[in-house]
Amino acid sequence: MRVASMILGIIGGIAGFGGALFALFVGGVDASFSASGTSSIIGLGVTAIFFSLLGLVGGALALKKPKVAGIMMLISAIGGVISISWGYVVAFPVLLVAGILALIGQKEKNKTTLDKEVV
């Protein structure tokens, strides 16, 4: 479970970066055509980059600290979909499943640790 969580977390983080770059592109085009020369979409794209980085780091931590990694990936999935919604459509389900698998992997890690201590 933890290996699958790691792989899915890394894939979700990379997909999130793609969605965030798309949001930044759309925000740049919006800013160039608006009268004020600014766009709030650019700020949302920057926050999506932060959440993508959080998901990527969570995926990298999935083997050593699955509980922390699972929480990080769940926060990344929810935060990314709030910030850029359809731009995060690929990364959201991948990071959500990865976070759930990491939390399940933590329970299995605890169970095997307890079994070794009893024997």
Buried (B, 14 or more C-beta within 10 A) or exposed (E): BBEBBBBBBBBBBBBBBBBBBBBBBBBBEBBEEEEEEEBEBBBBBBBBBBBBBBBBBBBBBBBEBBBBBBBBBBBBBBBBBBBBBEBBEBBBBBBBBBBBBBBBBBEEBEEEEEEEEEE
